Amino acid sequence: MTELNELIERLYNESVELNAQPKPSAEMISHSDKCEEDTDTQRMLHVLNEMAALLSEDDQPKIEESPSEEALLRVLNHWEAMTHSVQGIKEHMLSLEQDIVKMQPWGDFDVMKVEQLAHHGCHIRFWKMDSGLLASQFAEQWFIDCNALIVTQDIETSYFITVTDSESRPPVPAEAEEVIICPCPVSTLIMLQTRDKDSLKKMETLLGDYALVHYGEVYTALRKKLPNTIELPQLTIRRETFSDKIRRFFKHQ
């Protein structure tokens, strides 16, 4: 990995004169004021289910009087916007994790310099190949002609680069698979992932707080719409963990 970074830096310094990225945005979900009654009910039921999943009986949310339709709509819209944002963060985190796994074999290098080198006629391409097959080809002429360099390898897979002065595909073995690298180095991807984790924690805390404040309003409004024979989502019963028992034991000593 160090060799790759040093090679890129050397090539860059020799041929290029250096001249002196998501958070998902929460988009409010618009809904018509004139929805069908059953659609309204299903929407409220869905939101109430999500709120109930974040609360327990110990939280003791207040059961408020039924809010006005306008106030209820604001609650539903805001809740759905927050959950939409949370889903966006999770999807972005998954994408970053996939990119990190993809880039780790190459180490941490300046991706921008690789792109700038291409503009100056120096094309670095990234490949992976079965280690056994690569070993059998190691002494072949293509390895010399393509200025190939093994970056890292394990028992199963070898990762190597080729450096040529042409955009065309170098004469590598047919078994070699080209890897399209990400636009960010591993260090940047990890930094973005850390930011997403922090954002997710904050959003989940906000969701819990919002559920505690507004659960009762949605519950009451839904109770008015549905017959008493239909059971609404129930708060979870918090089970005492072993750590809770230890804390309670020492609290009473």
N, C-alpha and C positions, 0 to 999 in steps of 0.2 A: 504494500500500500504506500509505503514511503517512497519507493522507486517511482510509482506512478505520479505522485505529487511532485517529486523532484523533476521528473521528465517534463511534465506540463509547465512547470515554472521555468525550466531552462529553455524550452522551445518558445515559450511566450516572451521571455526576456530577449531572445535572439531575433525574433521576427516581428514583434509587435511593440509599438510605442504606446505606452499606456497614457491616455489622456485622463489630465486632471479634468401580503403576500401574505384562512378566510373565515374573516369570521362571517360566518353566515349571518345575514341580516334578517331580523325578525320582521316579516311582512304581515301587516294586519290582515286578517281574513275577513273580507266583507261578506255580509249576509243581508238578504232582503228583509225588510221589516214585515213583509207579507208572506211569511213562510207558511207552509201547511202545518197544521197543529201537530200531526204525528212526527214531522221532521223536527219541529221545535222540541218535542218531548224526547226524541232519540238523542238530540244534541245535548240537552240538559242531562240526560241519563249518562251519556258518555263522559261529560265533564265531571259529574258527581262521582262516577266510578274512579276516575283518575285522582280526584281530590281525596276520596276515602282511602285509596291505596297509600297515601302519604301521611295519613293520620291514624292515631290509635285512640282508644277510649280514654287514655290518660290525658290526651290533649284537650278534651272537653270543649269542642267548638260550640259556640252559642247558636241556638236555634232561633233565628231572627224572624220577624214578620216578613211576609212575602213582599219582595221589592217590586217597584214599578217595572213595567216591561222595558222601559228605557234603561233603568239601572241594571236589570238582569242581563240585558243585551251587552252592556259595557263589561260586566263581569265575564260573560262567556267569551266575548271577543278578546279581552285581555288575557284570559287563561289560554285560549287557543293560540294566541300570538306567542306566548311564552313557551308552550309545549312545542310549537313549530320551531322556535329558535333552538330549543334543547335538541330536537331531532336533527337540525342542521349541524349543530356542533358535533354530535355523535357521528354523523356521516362524514364530516370533515376529519375527525380523529381517526376513523377507520381508513380513510384514504391516505392520511399521513403515515399511519402504521404500515400500510402496504408499500408506500414509497420508501420508508426507512429500511424495511426488509430488503427491498430491491436494490437500494444503494449501498448497503453495508459492506458487501464484498469488495467494493471499489475504494473504500475508505473515504476520508473527508478531503475533497479537493475543490478548487475553484472552477465551478461549472461554467461561469461566464467566460473565463479565459479559453476554455475549450471551444466555445462558440466563436470567440474573436479570432482564434487561430485559424478556424475554417475560412474566415474572410480573407486570410492572408495565404491561403493555399496549403495549409497544413491540416490534414483531416485525421482526427483521432476517432476511431470507431471501437465500440465495446462489444465483446463477444463472450459467450459461455459455451462450454463443450464438455462432454463426458471426459473425465480425466484419463481413462484408459485409452480412448480414441486419440486424445491429444498427445499422449505419450508416444503412440505409434507414429504420429506425424511430426514429431518434434524436430527430427533431423531433415525434414523435407525442405525443398528450396523455397516453398511459399513462406515459410517462417522467416526466412532471411529477406525475401523480396518485399514482404509486407512490414518489415521492421516490427515484428510482433514481440510483445512483452507480456509474460504471465504476471498478473497482479496478485492473485491469491488463488489457492486451490485446496480442496479437501479430497477425500477418497472418491467421492462421486462426481464433483463438478470442478472444472477449472475456469477461471475468469481471466481473459487476456484482452489486450488492446492491439490494434494495428495503427501504424502511423504512415500515411501516404500523402502524396501531393496531388491526388485525384479524388474526385467525389464518387467515382464508380466503385462498385464493390470489389475489394481486393480478392485475390484468388485463394481464399480460405477454404478448408474442407466443407463439403456440403452438409456435414453433421453439425457444423458450428452455427449457433443461433445468435443473431445480433440482438443486443440489448439496447433499447432506447432509454437513455438515462433521464432522470428527473431534472427540472430546471433549477433545483436548489440542492446544495450540499447537505450531507447528513446532519451537520451541526445546526443548520437553519431549520431543517425538518423537525429535529428534536425540540428546538426552541419553540416552534409553532405548536407542536404537540403539547408542550408544557403550558403554554398560554391557553390552549383549548381546555385542558384539564382544570385549570383555575377558573375559567369562564363557566365550565359545566358545574363545578361545585357551587359557584355563586348563584347560577340560575336554579339549581335544585333547591338551594336554601330559600330563594325567593318564591319558588313554587310552593314549598311547605308553608311559608308564612302566609302566602295569599290564600292557600287552601284553608288554613286555620281561621282566617278572617271571614271568608266568603262561603264556606261550606254550608253554613246554616241557611243562607239566603237561597242558594240553589236547591237545597233540600226542601225548604218550605214551598218554594215555587213549584217544584216537581210534585210534591205531596198534594197540592191543590189540583193538579192536572190528572193525577192517577187515582183509581179507586183504592180504598184502604186495603183491599185484598191483595194488592200487588206490593211485594216487599221491595224497599229501596236498598241501595248499597249500604252495608253496615261497616262501621269502623272496625279495624282489626283489634283483636284483644292482645295486648302486649304481654308476651311471655317473659318471665324473669330469667335472665341468663345467669350463668355461674358467676360472672364478674359482678352482676348486680347483687347477688347473694353475699359475696365477699364484702362489697362496699357497705351493704346494709348491716352486716355483722359487726364490722369495725365502727360503724356510725353509732351503734348502741353500746359500745364498750365504755 
